[in-house]
Amino acid sequence: MGSKRFYILGIFIILGLLVGCTSSPSYVLTENSFIYHDINFGPNRNKNFKLGVIDACRTAEGIYTKNHKKFNSNKSYRVGWELGRLKCKGKQ
């Protein structure tokens, strides 16, 4: 019975460490601008633009991320993705 308690306690400790070690978002939203990875992408950016930037920066980090449907049909996403890819490339 004692080893079962240690096993359960170990699981809770590991889960606590995993939850406690999650990183905060790497973007900042201010009233005047959208900043992602310390790069200012300018003011008045809509949700699709921001999503495009985030996907593109992940791609620049080596994790290919692109919503092809949005890229082909949504100008804001496409512009955000292209600008994000350009500005985030080599900034790791």
C-alpha atoms as one frame of an Amber mdcrd trajectory, in Angstrom:
protein
   0.000   0.000   0.000   2.884   2.380   0.783   4.431   2.063  -2.687   1.068
   2.874  -4.280   0.931   6.142  -2.320   4.442   7.070  -3.476   3.471   6.282
  -7.054   0.392   8.526  -6.873   2.367  11.259  -5.104   5.036  11.049  -7.828
   2.404  11.496 -10.539   1.026  14.608  -8.821   4.496  16.085  -8.424   5.318
  15.520 -12.095   1.990  17.006 -13.194   2.549  19.992 -10.921   5.972  20.600
 -12.416   4.635  20.346 -15.963   1.816  22.788 -15.294   4.120  25.169 -13.456
   6.681  25.188 -16.263   4.427  26.238 -19.114   5.611  29.339 -20.871   3.673
  32.545 -21.185   2.538  33.793 -24.599   5.290  35.390 -26.655   3.087  38.170
 -27.910   2.041  41.492 -26.463  -1.115  43.339 -27.329  -1.060  47.000 -26.537
  -3.525  49.662 -27.460  -1.298  50.811 -30.298   0.464  47.735 -31.618   0.805
  43.965 -31.942   4.220  42.782 -30.786   5.255  39.159 -31.327   8.727  37.803
 -30.480   9.792  41.386 -29.734   8.871  42.431 -33.287   6.362  45.256 -33.641
   3.895  44.394 -36.396   2.053  47.676 -36.085  -1.280  49.014 -34.856  -4.840
  47.997 -35.654  -4.120  44.386 -36.588  -7.114  42.083 -36.840  -7.403  38.507
 -35.561  -6.539  36.882 -38.909  -3.435  39.017 -39.385  -2.220  38.091 -35.893
  -2.895  34.409 -36.508  -0.933  34.635 -39.775   2.034  36.203 -37.987   1.999
  33.570 -35.240   1.802  30.722 -37.774   4.594  32.226 -39.871   6.892  32.752
 -36.907   6.355  29.131 -35.870   7.282  28.190 -39.443  10.425  30.319 -39.190
  11.300  28.401 -36.012  11.125  25.125 -37.931   7.548  24.043 -37.145   5.752
  24.436 -40.477   2.414  26.043 -39.672   0.105  27.482 -42.286  -3.654  27.404
 -42.678  -3.757  26.970 -46.460  -7.478  27.655 -46.665  -7.095  30.991 -44.850
  -3.891  31.796 -46.747  -5.721  31.433 -50.077  -8.966  33.128 -49.053  -8.141
  35.722 -46.394  -5.947  38.667 -47.301  -5.240  39.651 -43.670  -4.001  36.157
 -42.796  -1.878  35.998 -45.970  -0.289  39.419 -45.360   0.337  38.533 -41.700
   1.867  35.193 -42.653   4.151  36.690 -45.295   5.268  39.569 -43.074   5.714
  37.283 -40.082   7.810  34.824 -42.093  10.000  37.648 -43.360  10.523  39.330
 -39.982  10.821  36.190 -37.830  13.209  34.328 -40.119  16.589  34.118 -38.416
  15.404  35.827 -35.221  15.456  32.773 -32.903
